Amino acid sequence: MTRMVNSYKRTSSPRSPTNSGELFTPAHEENVRFIHDTWQCVLKDIRSPQSSERSDRGPQEYVEKNPNPNLNSFTPVDLSDLRKRNSQDSKKS
């Protein structure tokens, strides 16, 4: 049985200004920053040459053994673009 262990530590950093005009609490911004920074560390660990040597430790990339053929045409959605369009549509009405 394998288990993912998160060894990344949460650190506090100064509050960054938001450009969207929305108000985010410092706790929200800290959580988003922590998730972003931790994800960047995971990606770096996965891409490092040493990751193949220690396949039983550290982050491992999940690969579907039997991919669903219905997902072959899946295209990611740009959430920021969708949000902009939704806010413009709500201003028009």
PADRENVO-336962 format. One record per atom (N, C-alpha, C): residue number from 1; residue in three letters; atom name; x, y negated, z negated. Coordinates in pm, 1 decimal, always signed. Last residue first. Example, Ala and Ser with C-alpha at 12.3 -4.5 7.8 and 13.67 -1.06 7.14 Angstrom:
<recs>
  resi  resn  name        xx        yy        zz
     2   Ser     N   +1285.0    +225.0    -708.0
     2   Ser    CA   +1367.0    +106.0    -714.0
     2   Ser     C   +1290.0      -3.0    -787.0
     1   Ala     N   +1319.0    +569.0    -780.0
     1   Ala    CA   +1230.0    +450.0    -780.0
     1   Ala     C   +1320.0    +330.0    -780.0
</recs>
This chain:
<recs>
  resi  resn  name        xx        yy        zz
    93   Ser     N   -2725.2   -4282.3   +1822.5
    93   Ser    CA   -2865.5   -4258.8   +1791.5
    93   Ser     C   -2915.5   -4351.1   +1682.3
    92   Lys     N   -2457.8   -4350.0   +1837.3
    92   Lys    CA   -2545.2   -4387.1   +1948.2
    92   Lys     C   -2692.4   -4374.9   +1911.1
    91   Lys     N   -2342.2   -4233.7   +1616.4
    91   Lys    CA   -2348.0   -4380.2   +1620.1
    91   Lys     C   -2445.4   -4428.4   +1728.8
    90   Ser     N   -2348.1   -3966.2   +1683.5
    90   Ser    CA   -2433.2   -4010.1   +1571.9
    90   Ser     C   -2443.3   -4162.1   +1567.5
    89   Asp     N   -2162.6   -3957.8   +1890.7
    89   Asp    CA   -2302.1   -3927.8   +1918.8
    89   Asp     C   -2392.7   -3976.7   +1807.3
    88   Gln     N   -1928.9   -4015.3   +1750.2
    88   Gln    CA   -1974.3   -4109.0   +1852.5
    88   Gln     C   -2121.1   -4086.1   +1885.3
    87   Ser     N   -1912.4   -3789.1   +1588.3
    87   Ser    CA   -1928.4   -3918.7   +1523.4
    87   Ser     C   -1974.1   -4023.8   +1624.0
    86   Asn     N   -1882.9   -3590.4   +1785.6
    86   Asn    CA   -1998.9   -3587.9   +1697.1
    86   Asn     C   -2021.2   -3722.6   +1630.0
    85   Arg     N   -1636.0   -3665.1   +1896.9
    85   Arg    CA   -1756.7   -3667.5   +1979.5
    85   Arg     C   -1882.5   -3669.2   +1893.8
    84   Lys     N   -1468.8   -3626.2   +1675.0
    84   Lys    CA   -1480.4   -3759.2   +1735.3
    84   Lys     C   -1608.8   -3769.8   +1817.4
    83   Arg     N   -1500.2   -3348.8   +1639.3
    83   Arg    CA   -1542.1   -3440.5   +1533.4
    83   Arg     C   -1560.0   -3582.1   +1587.5
    82   Leu     N   -1384.4   -3254.8   +1874.5
    82   Leu    CA   -1525.3   -3226.9   +1847.2
    82   Leu     C   -1579.4   -3322.6   +1742.0
    81   Asp     N   -1121.0   -3337.8   +1830.6
    81   Asp    CA   -1195.9   -3391.2   +1943.7
    81   Asp     C   -1345.6   -3372.1   +1922.9
    80   Ser     N   -1058.6   -3183.2   +1607.8
    80   Ser    CA   -1053.9   -3328.9   +1596.0
    80   Ser     C   -1130.9   -3394.7   +1710.8
    79   Leu     N   -1083.0   -2920.2   +1705.9
    79   Leu    CA   -1176.6   -2968.9   +1604.8
    79   Leu     C   -1174.8   -3120.8   +1591.9
    78   Asp     N   -1075.3   -2770.9   +1992.9
    78   Asp    CA   -1004.1   -2883.8   +1933.2
    78   Asp     C   -1099.6   -2950.5   +1835.2
    77   Val     N   -1095.1   -2420.7   +1993.1
    77   Val    CA   -1169.1   -2546.8   +1996.3
    77   Val     C   -1083.2   -2653.8   +1930.3
    76   Pro     N    -939.9   -2171.5   +2203.4
    76   Pro    CA    -953.7   -2245.1   +2077.4
    76   Pro     C   -1026.9   -2377.4   +2097.3
    75   Thr     N   -1111.8   -1935.8   +2395.7
    75   Thr    CA   -1025.1   -2053.1   +2398.2
    75   Thr     C   -1047.4   -2130.2   +2269.0
    74   Phe     N   -1147.6   -1601.2   +2495.5
    74   Phe    CA   -1159.4   -1699.0   +2387.7
    74   Phe     C   -1061.8   -1814.1   +2408.1
    73   Ser     N   -1139.9   -1391.2   +2668.2
    73   Ser    CA   -1168.8   -1521.9   +2726.3
    73   Ser     C   -1181.7   -1630.9   +2620.2
    72   Asn     N   -1095.8   -1173.2   +2502.1
    72   Asn    CA    -994.4   -1208.0   +2601.3
    72   Asn     C   -1015.6   -1346.7   +2659.6
    71   Leu     N   -1290.8   -1082.5   +2334.0
    71   Leu    CA   -1218.1   -1201.6   +2291.9
    71   Leu     C   -1109.9   -1243.8   +2391.5
    70   Asn     N   -1388.5    -846.5   +2428.7
    70   Asn    CA   -1475.4    -964.0   +2441.9
    70   Asn     C   -1403.3   -1093.6   +2404.2
    69   Pro     N   -1204.4    -653.4   +2355.9
    69   Pro    CA   -1196.4    -708.4   +2492.4
    69   Pro     C   -1284.9    -830.7   +2512.3
    68   Asn     N   -1036.0    -659.2   +2056.2
    68   Asn    CA   -1171.1    -664.3   +2110.6
    68   Asn     C   -1164.7    -726.7   +2250.1
    67   Pro     N    -752.6    -447.1   +2005.8
    67   Pro    CA    -811.6    -578.8   +2031.2
    67   Pro     C    -950.4    -567.7   +2094.5
    66   Asn     N    -646.0    -249.0   +1788.3
    66   Asn    CA    -742.2    -228.9   +1896.7
    66   Asn     C    -813.1    -361.6   +1923.9
    65   Lys     N    -464.6    -372.5   +1617.8
    65   Lys    CA    -428.4    -246.4   +1683.9
    65   Lys     C    -519.0    -217.6   +1802.5
    64   Glu     N    -363.5    -704.5   +1585.4
    64   Glu    CA    -478.7    -614.5   +1598.9
    64   Glu     C    -437.1    -489.5   +1675.0
    63   Val     N    -114.7    -798.1   +1369.7
    63   Val    CA    -145.3    -776.1   +1510.9
    63   Val     C    -255.4    -671.1   +1518.0
    62   Tyr     N      +7.2   -1025.7   +1137.5
    62   Tyr    CA     -92.8    -923.1   +1164.6
    62   Tyr     C    -119.8    -917.5   +1314.1
    61   Glu     N    +335.2   -1071.8   +1028.8
    61   Glu    CA    +232.0   -1115.7   +1121.8
    61   Glu     C    +136.9   -1000.3   +1150.4
    60   Gln     N    +435.9   -1105.2    +695.4
    60   Gln    CA    +429.1   -1020.2    +813.4
    60   Gln     C    +312.7   -1068.5    +899.6
    59   Pro     N    +661.2   -1250.0    +457.5
    59   Pro    CA    +539.1   -1255.2    +539.6
    59   Pro     C    +548.8   -1163.2    +659.7
    58   Gly     N    +841.5   -1018.9    +237.2
    58   Gly    CA    +815.6   -1145.6    +303.1
    58   Gly     C    +690.5   -1140.1    +389.0
    57   Arg     N    +933.7    -679.7    +313.0
    57   Arg    CA    +927.6    -794.1    +222.2
    57   Arg     C    +901.0    -920.8    +302.7
    56   Asp     N    +960.2    -490.7    +504.0
    56   Asp    CA    +875.5    -455.4    +390.5
    56   Asp     C    +860.7    -570.7    +291.6
    55   Ser     N   +1136.4    -592.1    +689.5
    55   Ser    CA    +995.8    -581.0    +729.1
    55   Ser     C    +904.2    -546.9    +612.7
    54   Arg     N   +1397.4    -716.4    +712.0
    54   Arg    CA   +1327.2    -695.9    +585.1
    54   Arg     C   +1176.8    -687.5    +608.9
    53   Glu     N   +1476.8    -746.1    +973.4
    53   Glu    CA   +1557.1    -660.3    +885.9
    53   Glu     C   +1484.0    -627.5    +756.3
    52   Ser     N   +1305.2    -929.1   +1080.3
    52   Ser    CA   +1294.0    -790.9   +1128.2
    52   Ser     C   +1372.0    -694.8   +1039.0
    51   Ser     N   +1390.1   -1167.1    +956.3
    51   Ser    CA   +1259.0   -1112.0    +920.5
    51   Ser     C   +1242.7    -968.0    +968.8
    50   Gln     N   +1625.8   -1273.6   +1048.9
    50   Gln    CA   +1636.4   -1179.4    +938.6
    50   Gln     C   +1503.2   -1112.8    +907.1
    49   Pro     N   +1551.3   -1462.0   +1240.5
    49   Pro    CA   +1605.7   -1333.4   +1285.4
    49   Pro     C   +1613.2   -1230.1   +1173.2
    48   Ser     N   +1231.7   -1619.5   +1180.9
    48   Ser    CA   +1375.1   -1608.0   +1152.8
    48   Ser     C   +1425.7   -1470.5   +1194.5
    47   Arg     N    +959.7   -1628.3   +1211.1
    47   Arg    CA   +1041.3   -1646.8   +1331.2
    47   Arg     C   +1190.7   -1627.2   +1307.0
    46   Ile     N    +867.7   -1600.0    +950.6
    46   Ile    CA    +830.7   -1499.8   +1050.6
    46   Ile     C    +922.7   -1507.4   +1172.0
    45   Asp     N    +969.0   -1833.6    +830.1
    45   Asp    CA   +1014.4   -1701.7    +784.4
    45   Asp     C    +984.2   -1593.6    +887.9
    44   Lys     N    +823.4   -2029.3    +969.6
    44   Lys    CA    +969.3   -2027.9    +979.4
    44   Lys     C   +1024.0   -1891.5    +938.3
    43   Leu     N    +563.1   -1964.3    +884.4
    43   Leu    CA    +598.0   -1955.4   +1027.0
    43   Leu     C    +749.1   -1948.3   +1045.8
    42   Val     N    +593.9   -2018.4    +609.6
    42   Val    CA    +559.8   -1883.3    +654.2
    42   Val     C    +598.1   -1865.7    +801.2
    41   Cys     N    +642.3   -2293.7    +615.3
    41   Cys    CA    +744.3   -2202.3    +560.6
    41   Cys     C    +719.5   -2058.9    +607.1
    40   Gln     N    +397.0   -2381.7    +718.8
    40   Gln    CA    +518.9   -2406.5    +795.7
    40   Gln     C    +632.1   -2315.9    +747.4
    39   Trp     N    +231.2   -2307.5    +505.9
    39   Trp    CA    +214.3   -2241.9    +635.8
    39   Trp     C    +337.9   -2261.9    +722.8
    38   Thr     N    +322.1   -2488.3    +312.9
    38   Thr    CA    +338.9   -2344.6    +290.8
    38   Thr     C    +326.9   -2269.1    +422.3
    37   Asp     N    +243.5   -2732.3    +427.5
    37   Asp    CA    +384.9   -2705.5    +403.3
    37   Asp     C    +411.8   -2556.3    +385.2
    36   His     N     -40.4   -2694.8    +435.0
    36   His    CA     +36.6   -2721.7    +556.7
    36   His     C    +183.4   -2685.1    +536.9
    35   Ile     N    -100.7   -2658.7    +162.8
    35   Ile    CA    -133.4   -2553.1    +260.1
    35   Ile     C     -51.0   -2571.5    +387.0
    34   Phe     N      -8.2   -2905.7     +60.4
    34   Phe    CA     +46.8   -2779.0     +11.1
    34   Phe     C     +22.3   -2667.0    +112.2
    33   Arg     N    -172.0   -3088.1    +197.4
    33   Arg    CA     -26.5   -3093.4    +216.3
    33   Arg     C     +38.0   -2961.7    +173.1
    32   Val     N    -420.4   -3014.2     +92.3
    32   Val    CA    -396.2   -3004.0    +236.6
    32   Val     C    -246.4   -3002.0    +264.1
    31   Asn     N    -377.3   -3072.8    -180.8
    31   Asn    CA    -409.9   -2936.1    -137.5
    31   Asn     C    -381.8   -2916.9     +10.7
    30   Glu     N    -332.9   -3348.5    -169.0
    30   Glu    CA    -227.6   -3260.6    -220.3
    30   Glu     C    -251.3   -3116.7    -176.9
    29   Glu     N    -579.1   -3437.5     -74.6
    29   Glu    CA    -460.0   -3456.9      +7.7
    29   Glu     C    -346.4   -3366.8     -38.4
    28   His     N    -738.4   -3366.8    -294.6
    28   His    CA    -765.2   -3309.6    -161.6
    28   His     C    -640.4   -3320.0     -74.4
    27   Ala     N    -624.5   -3527.0    -495.4
    27   Ala    CA    -621.8   -3381.2    -510.2
    27   Ala     C    -645.2   -3312.6    -375.9
    26   Pro     N    -681.5   -3786.4    -404.2
    26   Pro    CA    -541.6   -3741.6    -408.3
    26   Pro     C    -531.6   -3588.6    -422.2
    25   Thr     N    -963.1   -3771.4    -179.6
    25   Thr    CA    -906.9   -3782.8    -313.0
    25   Thr     C    -760.8   -3739.2    -309.5
    24   Phe     N   -1026.1   -3963.1    +104.7
    24   Phe    CA    -988.6   -3833.6     +50.7
    24   Phe     C    -930.1   -3857.3     -87.1
    23   Leu     N   -1240.8   -4134.6    +306.3
    23   Leu    CA   -1176.2   -4136.4    +176.1
    23   Leu     C   -1151.5   -3994.5    +128.6
    22   Glu     N   -1173.8   -4220.0    +645.8
    22   Glu    CA   -1244.3   -4140.3    +546.9
    22   Glu     C   -1167.9   -4146.4    +415.9
    21   Gly     N   -1014.6   -4341.5    +826.8
    21   Gly    CA   -1113.1   -4425.5    +760.1
    21   Gly     C   -1194.2   -4349.9    +657.2
    20   Ser     N    -811.4   -4202.6    +943.2
    20   Ser    CA    -945.0   -4176.4    +993.0
    20   Ser     C   -1050.2   -4267.0    +930.7
    19   Asn     N    -566.7   -4227.3    +834.6
    19   Asn    CA    -594.7   -4312.0    +950.2
    19   Asn     C    -739.4   -4301.2    +994.2
    18   Thr     N    -459.8   -4247.8    +497.5
    18   Thr    CA    -536.3   -4177.6    +601.0
    18   Thr     C    -568.9   -4276.5    +712.2
    17   Pro     N    -134.8   -4248.1    +341.7
    17   Pro    CA    -256.9   -4316.4    +384.8
    17   Pro     C    -328.5   -4237.0    +492.9
    16   Ser     N     -31.2   -4008.1     +96.1
    16   Ser    CA     -14.3   -4068.0    +228.4
    16   Ser     C    -144.3   -4136.0    +269.5
    15   Arg     N    +113.2   -4002.1    -224.0
    15   Arg    CA      -9.3   -4002.1    -143.4
    15   Arg     C     +15.2   -4070.9     -10.5
    14   Pro     N    +412.2   -3815.4    -292.3
    14   Pro    CA    +333.0   -3938.4    -289.9
    14   Pro     C    +215.6   -3930.4    -194.0
    13   Ser     N    +375.2   -3481.0    -422.2
    13   Ser    CA    +442.5   -3579.1    -339.7
    13   Ser     C    +355.1   -3702.9    -332.1
    12   Ser     N    +435.0   -3186.4    -608.1
    12   Ser    CA    +362.3   -3311.3    -592.2
    12   Ser     C    +443.9   -3404.2    -504.5
    11   Thr     N    +437.2   -2849.1    -496.3
    11   Thr    CA    +508.6   -2966.3    -545.5
    11   Thr     C    +424.7   -3090.4    -520.0
    10   Arg     N    +404.7   -2506.9    -547.8
    10   Arg    CA    +334.1   -2631.1    -520.1
    10   Arg     C    +414.4   -2746.4    -577.4
     9   Lys     N    +616.2   -2258.8    -406.9
     9   Lys    CA    +573.7   -2338.1    -521.8
     9   Lys     C    +508.4   -2466.8    -475.9
     8   Tyr     N    +592.5   -1934.2    -271.7
     8   Tyr    CA    +608.1   -2077.1    -248.1
     8   Tyr     C    +547.8   -2154.6    -364.5
     7   Ser     N    +549.7   -1670.1    -275.4
     7   Ser    CA    +654.5   -1718.2    -364.9
     7   Ser     C    +677.5   -1867.8    -347.0
     6   Asn     N    +292.2   -1459.0    -255.7
     6   Asn    CA    +324.8   -1597.0    -221.9
     6   Asn     C    +426.9   -1648.1    -321.9
     5   Val     N    +285.9   -1142.3    -123.8
     5   Val    CA    +315.9   -1219.9    -243.5
     5   Val     C    +358.6   -1358.9    -199.3
     4   Met     N     +81.0    -896.2      -1.5
     4   Met    CA    +144.6   -1022.4     +31.3
     4   Met     C    +163.8   -1100.5     -97.7
     3   Arg     N    +137.9    -548.6      -3.3
     3   Arg    CA     +73.8    -662.2     -67.8
     3   Arg     C    +151.7    -787.7     -31.2
     2   Thr     N     +65.6    -214.1     +94.9
     2   Thr    CA    +145.4    -336.3    +101.3
     2   Thr     C     +65.8    -451.8     +44.8
     1   Met     N     +84.8    +117.9      +0.0
     1   Met    CA      +0.0      +0.0      +0.0
     1   Met     C     +88.9    -123.6      +0.0
</recs>
